[in-house]
Amino acid sequence: MTAGASAGVALLGPQSDAGRVLEEADAAMYVRKAQRRHEPRIRLVSS
């Protein structure tokens, strides 16, 4: 079984619009998710 997780991060300032910050964090998450698709997978084997 394989499981993965992605999270987005955006900076929130005193004048930031909460909706815009959520959009930026969401976009960052999908960028990272796309990057992970092209990374080699490491498989751990127990003995």
N, C-alpha and C positions, 0 to 999 in steps of 0.2 A: 504494500500500500504506500502511496506517495501523497504527501500533503504539502501545501505551500501557503504562504500568506504574503500579502503586500500591504503597505501602509503609505499614505501620502503625508507630507509635512509642508506646512506653509507658515510663514511668519505673520503674526497678528500684532498690529500696532494700535496706538490709541485712536487713530482715525480710520481704522480698517472696517470695511463692510463685511459682516459675518458671512453673508451669502457668497461674496467674492472669494473670501478666504477658503471656504469649503470647496468652491469650484477649483481653486488652485491646488488644494491638497488632493482632490479627486484626480485632476490631470496628472499630478506628480506620481500618484499611485499607478495609473495606467502606463505611464512612461517606464516606470521601474518594472512593471509586469511584462512589458514588451521586451525590455532588456534581458530579463531572466529567461525568456524563451530561447535566447541565442547563447546562453552560457552552458558550458558542459556540466552534466550532472555528476555528482559524486555519489557513489554507491558504497555504503558501509556494509561489510560482510562480517557477521559474527562467527566465531569458531566454536 
